[in-house]
Amino acid sequence: MLKRRDVLRLIPASTFAYVGASTLGRAVASPDESSSAEPAADKSLLAGPPVVQHLTCDGFSVSVAVRGLATAWVEWGRSAEQLDQQAIGSRAGLVCASDRALIIPVPFSPAAEAGQTIYYRVVAEPLRYETAYKLHRGDPVSSPTYRLVIPDAAAPNVRIAVINDTHDHAETVQALAAQIDALDPQLLVWNGDACASAYDTPADPPRVLLSQSWATTRPLLFVPGNHDVRGAAARTVRDCLAAGPDPSLPYNVALRYGPVGLVSLDTAEDKPDAHPVFAGTAAYEPYRARQAVWLREALARPEIATAPFKVAICHIPLHGLPGHNDGLSLEGFAYWSGDGARKWMPILREAGVPVVVSGHMHAWRIDDAVDGDPVQVVGGGPNPKRNNAVTVIVLEADAQTLSVTIRDAFSGAELAQRKFARR
């Protein structure tokens, strides 16, 4: 375990962005010093705060953006004063290194107890290759220390916040960060279309996805939208955020948080695979078919099947209004996912899932259940000056009632609500 070089600090989740992080590490090396054999620690080596994902009794994953080639590890423990455990990411025996983003799995052995509190911080260390056998390391740079609470499936209540269609809109992201801080949910769901339009350069995914501190003290569940699979660098999103339990279905996750069993689905693109704009690069229809197999199995798992309330999360709605395009033809684009609906909706009905939470339309609404289908809740858009509202959707449940509330992200005002009683 490396000796700590900074004073242990506990900070609130309200710090919503890193802009240099001048209190971390030591000053940037001067031009003369940078030519020495040992790379100097850069106070801005950590380009963003840690992003926690997939927090369970078995462990969690942490993603962090870096400026410059580095390795990183997580120091953690049962108290803020004693981070006596260490986890470092490696693949096939080679410690992971990147000049953009690193994902660090943190396994618990033995398993942690539900409701237990742990503390962690991320440490990054510069790396420079002179030759294959001559590598140089700089001084490590540490994040602040953060607190996490292990989710408890037996908890009497839960609060989950869902945001969508942020589209890299700075004012909107700032307002959402403030609302999330005020709501203090146990889980944050980012329901797609995080980027402005596409990920055009390799620098875009870490800048967009790993710059906010809203997932330092709670886990993030990222569910991609149609824009998140566009652009020359879209494939590098997987290098920024940890995949779910099945790497072939990285965004399909089944979670139990108190009375809520939550499943996430990836609706992917809003046009058929054969559409000429994809130039033969789309294979979303068989991908959705594989997700249907996963969905049936996930909803049958004891921890999900016994949940008083089940909720499905996906970016593109699975139900549309009259006249809405279902995305099954080459004309236009999907207002709702016809392919996802015909593959998943029968399974959701059979399992008694009462609500699907989506985004995509940039206009919030709640659609009543039709022919036994779940109620469809749709979040707002990215720009308060152009759309009806930027929203955060809040799921709150106890053993008897699930409340789904759409709130204005800027004022916090309640825009709509639907309550579900336990069957």
C-alpha atoms as one frame of an Amber mdcrd trajectory, in Angstrom:
protein
   0.000   0.000   0.000   1.477   3.348  -1.016   1.898   5.998   1.633  -0.768
   8.684   1.405   0.430  12.052   0.201  -2.606  14.141   0.892  -4.853  14.887
   3.832  -7.926  12.696   4.037 -11.021  14.653   3.106 -14.701  13.852   2.926
 -16.626  16.008   0.460 -20.323  16.223  -0.455 -21.754  15.033  -3.756 -22.676
  18.607  -4.673 -19.274  19.226  -6.257 -20.548  18.530  -9.740 -17.464  18.889
 -11.932 -13.691  18.748 -11.873 -12.060  21.821 -13.353  -8.394  21.233 -12.712
  -8.725  19.776  -9.190  -5.923  22.016  -7.955  -5.882  20.469  -4.483  -4.927
  17.041  -5.807  -1.314  15.932  -6.012   1.576  18.281  -6.678   2.153  21.110
  -9.119   2.682  20.436 -12.816   6.349  19.962 -13.664   8.203  22.789 -15.361
   9.416  22.268 -18.973  12.908  21.476 -17.674  11.644  18.926 -15.188   9.405
  17.174 -17.721  12.427  15.930 -19.659  13.823  14.025 -16.661  13.738  10.250
 -16.414  10.940  10.230 -13.827   7.614  11.722 -14.985   6.325  14.254 -12.466
   2.856  13.996 -10.975   0.410  16.381 -12.641  -2.164  18.014 -10.389  -4.675
  17.649 -13.260  -3.895  13.976 -13.962  -7.365  13.111 -12.652  -9.616  14.685
 -15.265 -12.826  13.975 -13.362 -14.260  12.480 -10.179 -14.771   8.737  -9.699
 -17.921   7.219 -11.206 -19.273   4.235  -9.251 -21.205   1.487 -11.049 -22.695
  -1.930 -10.256 -22.527  -1.616  -6.463 -23.580  -4.873  -4.778 -22.552  -6.971
  -1.796 -19.951  -8.582  -4.075 -18.200  -5.352  -5.034 -18.400  -2.430  -7.440
 -16.599  -0.797 -10.349 -15.074   2.665 -10.541 -14.383   4.637 -13.720 -12.144
   7.685 -13.791 -10.952  10.003 -16.564  -7.248  10.859 -16.769  -5.141  13.393
 -18.636  -2.073  11.515 -19.785  -0.990   7.881 -19.728  -1.524   6.443 -16.269
  -2.490   3.438 -14.233  -4.938   3.724 -11.343  -6.173   1.784  -8.367  -8.806
   2.042  -5.642  -7.986   2.150  -1.953 -10.959   1.291   0.248 -11.913   0.236
   3.731 -14.597   0.152   6.403 -13.614   3.533   7.838 -12.496   6.812   6.312
  -9.301   6.711   8.372  -8.248   3.207   7.313  -8.362   2.460   3.598  -6.502
  -0.788   4.067  -7.712  -2.625   0.948  -6.515  -2.079  -2.612  -7.930  -3.032
  -6.021  -6.277  -2.530  -9.402  -7.569  -3.366 -12.861  -5.674  -5.788 -15.073
  -6.372  -7.800 -18.184  -4.586 -11.096 -18.933  -1.970 -10.201 -16.332  -1.191
  -6.733 -17.688  -2.163  -3.839 -15.437  -4.552  -1.546 -17.288  -3.225   1.825
 -18.469  -4.831   4.574 -20.512  -4.402   8.200 -21.439  -8.189   8.796 -21.334
 -10.148   6.602 -18.916  -9.679   3.636 -16.605 -12.169   1.122 -15.193 -11.232
  -0.484 -11.872 -13.241  -3.440 -10.527 -13.344  -3.629  -6.726 -14.283  -7.130
  -5.508 -15.308  -7.709  -1.902 -13.820 -10.803  -0.314 -15.579 -11.796   1.804
 -18.781 -10.266   0.544 -19.974  -7.088   2.206 -23.220  -6.911   4.125 -26.248
  -5.070   2.759 -26.496  -1.634   4.301 -22.827  -1.567   5.223 -20.852   1.656
   4.727 -17.494   1.643   2.975 -15.062   4.397   2.035 -12.861   4.628  -1.033
 -10.620   6.840  -3.084  -8.951   6.580  -6.493  -5.196   6.943  -6.928  -3.667
   7.495 -10.382   0.015   7.293 -11.229   1.658   8.642 -14.402   3.384   6.171
 -16.700   5.902   6.790 -19.464   7.510   4.230 -21.763  11.066   4.949 -22.845
  11.509   1.395 -24.145   9.669  -1.854 -23.452  12.074  -2.518 -20.561  12.535
   1.067 -19.416   9.359   2.489 -17.873   9.109   5.576 -15.716   6.552   6.310
 -13.002   5.589   9.648 -11.507   4.142  10.457  -8.113   0.604   9.202  -7.429
  -2.312  11.621  -7.382  -5.307  10.904  -5.150  -8.961  11.819  -5.281 -10.827
  12.806  -2.128 -12.254   9.994  -0.038 -15.915   9.133  -0.629 -18.579   7.182
   1.244 -20.759   4.402  -0.207 -23.624   2.400   1.289 -24.182  -1.144  -0.006
 -27.745  -1.496  -1.400 -30.149  -3.511   0.722 -32.820  -5.578  -1.023 -34.683
  -5.737   2.294 -34.726  -1.966   2.827 -38.255  -0.695   3.578 -38.082   2.096
   0.991 -35.985   3.438  -1.862 -35.536   6.540  -3.990 -34.183   6.299  -7.549
 -33.549   9.286  -9.841 -33.682   8.982 -13.640 -32.290  11.597 -16.026 -32.290
  11.481 -19.817 -31.368  13.362 -22.986 -28.792  15.651 -21.407 -27.085  16.023
 -24.811 -23.973  17.599 -23.289 -25.965  20.743 -22.437 -23.912  22.402 -19.679
 -26.730  24.421 -18.068 -28.975  21.382 -17.985 -26.317  19.109 -16.503 -25.601
  21.650 -13.786 -29.295  21.927 -12.878 -29.679  18.141 -12.811 -26.605  17.801
 -10.594 -28.165  20.207  -8.091 -31.474  18.319  -8.114 -29.742  14.978  -7.649
 -27.787  16.371  -4.730 -31.026  17.614  -3.151 -32.937  14.375  -3.799 -30.060
  12.173  -2.591 -31.274   8.988  -4.323 -29.777   5.570  -3.642 -29.324   5.021
  -7.401 -28.923   7.347 -10.374 -30.028   6.169 -13.822 -28.705   8.065 -16.849
 -31.219   7.007 -19.475 -29.422   7.784 -22.711 -28.361  10.474 -25.156 -25.585
  11.877 -23.003 -23.595  13.303 -25.935 -24.555  16.363 -27.963 -25.162  14.401
 -31.159 -22.399  11.801 -31.561 -19.010  10.798 -30.166 -16.766  12.081 -32.927
 -13.336  11.887 -31.254 -11.822   9.535 -28.627 -11.748  12.449 -26.171 -15.536
  12.855 -26.291 -16.754   9.818 -24.250 -14.633  10.452 -21.121 -15.332  14.182
 -21.260 -19.092  13.648 -21.496 -19.525  10.591 -19.282 -16.887  11.018 -16.566
 -16.929  14.703 -15.638 -19.745  14.842 -13.041 -19.606  13.871  -9.351 -23.233
  12.740  -9.156 -22.046   9.103  -8.979 -19.249   9.372  -6.424 -21.394   8.525
  -3.384 -24.067   6.475  -5.174 -23.900   4.093  -8.143 -24.711   5.100 -11.695
 -26.665   2.881 -14.078 -25.994   4.055 -17.630 -28.559   3.083 -20.280 -27.464
   4.276 -23.745 -29.618   6.170 -26.204 -29.568   6.227 -29.987 -27.085   9.124
 -30.059 -24.719   7.250 -27.748 -24.036   4.678 -30.492 -23.240   7.279 -33.151
 -19.909   8.663 -34.285 -16.431   7.348 -35.032 -15.600   7.087 -31.294 -18.906
   5.566 -30.092 -17.241   2.180 -29.656 -14.942   3.660 -26.996 -17.860   4.330
 -24.637 -17.254   0.776 -23.393 -13.756   1.882 -22.294 -15.278   4.529 -20.000
 -18.094   2.692 -18.233 -18.080  -0.789 -16.770 -20.180  -3.436 -18.505 -22.898
  -5.336 -16.689 -22.556  -8.987 -15.647 -22.766 -10.235 -19.269 -20.183  -8.381
 -21.415 -22.096  -9.355 -24.576 -25.132  -7.493 -23.195 -23.284  -4.704 -21.377
 -26.313  -2.503 -20.628 -28.700  -5.212 -19.464 -28.714  -5.088 -15.685 -31.193
  -6.459 -13.132 -31.069  -4.769  -9.725 -33.033  -5.076  -6.502 -33.231  -1.901
  -4.423 -35.569  -2.328  -1.481 -39.129  -2.783  -2.837 -38.052  -2.165  -6.477
 -36.757  -4.703  -8.973 -35.284  -2.785 -11.894 -34.280  -4.066 -15.336 -32.504
  -2.025 -18.011 -32.877  -2.536 -21.771 -30.913  -1.058 -24.665 -33.251   0.127
 -27.441 -30.192   1.228 -29.475 -30.810   2.983 -32.807 -34.056   4.563 -33.985
 -34.000   3.158 -37.540 -33.923  -0.341 -39.053 -30.535  -2.027 -39.419 -30.924
  -1.927 -43.199 -31.146   1.863 -43.284 -28.513   3.260 -45.680 -27.228   5.824
 -43.159 -25.590   2.987 -41.194 -23.575   1.740 -44.187 -23.841  -1.844 -42.977
 -22.615  -1.124 -39.417 -25.910  -1.810 -37.572 -26.845  -5.147 -35.988 -29.390
  -3.966 -33.427 -32.292  -6.252 -34.367 -30.546  -9.507 -33.343 -29.152  -7.643
 -30.326 -32.699  -6.829 -29.177 -33.661 -10.472 -29.711 -30.831 -11.589 -27.396
 -32.022  -9.045 -24.851 -35.487 -10.634 -24.938 -33.976 -13.949 -23.834 -32.085
 -12.145 -21.082 -35.190 -10.186 -20.000 -37.297 -13.295 -19.460 -34.549 -14.849
 -17.344 -33.873 -11.628 -15.401 -37.528 -11.112 -14.462 -37.679 -14.708 -13.192
 -34.750 -14.295 -10.814 -35.979 -14.613  -7.216 -34.766 -11.167  -6.148 -36.597
  -9.519  -9.068 -39.666 -11.781  -9.201 -40.381 -11.200  -5.495 -39.981  -7.415
  -5.648 -43.222  -5.606  -4.763 -42.687  -3.403  -7.831 -40.850  -4.016 -11.090
 -39.646  -1.188 -13.339 -38.138  -1.354 -16.831 -35.779   1.378 -18.047 -34.984
   2.023 -21.720 -34.181   5.128 -23.741 -36.688   4.948 -26.610 -40.304   4.466
 -25.441 -41.981   1.106 -26.005 -45.340   2.764 -26.631 -46.232   5.733 -28.840
 -49.051   8.176 -29.327 -51.383   7.969 -32.351 -49.457   8.724 -35.529 -46.046
   8.225 -33.937 -43.408   6.494 -36.065 -42.461   3.032 -34.752 -39.078   2.983
 -36.520 -39.816  -0.172 -38.501 -39.674   1.491 -41.928 -36.938   3.400 -43.740
 -39.000   6.590 -43.486 -38.154   9.017 -40.700 -37.062   7.758 -37.284 -38.632
   6.024 -34.310 -40.729   7.990 -31.851 -41.120   4.634 -30.136 -39.308   1.346
 -30.643 -41.609  -0.966 -32.556 -38.953  -3.677 -32.701 -38.249  -3.419 -28.970
 -41.965  -3.426 -28.162 -42.809  -6.571 -30.110 -39.828  -8.428 -28.623 -40.048
  -7.237 -25.009 -43.581  -6.089 -24.276 -45.118  -9.599 -24.062 -42.456 -10.520
 -21.484 -43.052  -7.342 -19.474 -46.833  -7.976 -19.497 -46.404 -11.584 -18.424
 -44.179 -10.546 -15.504 -46.611  -7.851 -14.362 -44.211  -4.930 -14.858 -46.389
  -1.849 -14.212 -44.190   0.903 -15.658 -41.550   1.591 -18.315 -39.409   4.736
 -17.943 -37.961   6.265 -21.119 -36.777   9.491 -22.749 -35.920  10.252 -26.389
 -38.874  12.481 -27.252 -37.626  15.664 -25.532 -41.125  16.184 -24.142 -42.315
  14.646 -20.890 -45.549  12.699 -20.651 -47.263   9.735 -18.955 -49.235   7.290
 -21.123 -51.927   5.137 -19.552 -51.667   1.371 -19.744 -53.173  -0.050 -22.961
 -54.300  -3.676 -23.337 -52.346  -4.732 -20.284 -49.127  -3.010 -21.342 -47.180
  -1.098 -18.677 -47.720   2.609 -18.127 -45.166   4.534 -20.214 -43.371   7.445
 -18.488 -41.284   9.705 -20.734 -38.782  12.319 -19.530 -38.179  15.773 -20.994
 -35.499  17.282 -23.206 -32.091  18.925 -22.858 -32.757  22.624 -23.373 -35.228
  24.558 -21.178 -35.352  27.357 -23.759 -36.520  25.048 -26.547 -38.481  22.272
 -24.851 -41.366  22.045 -22.445 -39.091  21.132 -19.516 -35.852  19.505 -18.473
 -36.884  16.788 -16.054 -35.745  14.359 -13.440 -37.989  11.337 -12.901 -38.116
  10.200  -9.274 -39.137   6.672  -8.299 -40.018   6.291  -4.625 -41.342   3.063
  -3.187 -42.212   1.385   0.064 -43.731  -2.042   0.564 -47.202  -0.888  -0.535
 -46.822   1.989  -3.018 -44.618   2.998  -5.936 -44.711   6.702  -6.784 -43.329
   7.934 -10.126 -42.946  11.716 -10.189 -41.736  13.911 -13.051 -40.033  17.032
 -11.696 -38.719  20.164 -13.370 -34.926  20.006 -13.137 -34.531  23.748 -12.633
 -37.305  24.546 -10.153 -37.880  21.121  -8.625 -41.622  21.601  -9.194 -43.792
  18.527  -9.613 -45.073  18.259 -13.197 -46.888  14.931 -13.062 -47.205  11.896
 -10.846 -48.522   8.360 -11.050 -48.886   5.977  -8.104 -49.026   2.185  -8.220
 -50.390   0.010  -5.437 -48.911  -3.350  -4.652 -50.855  -6.172  -6.242
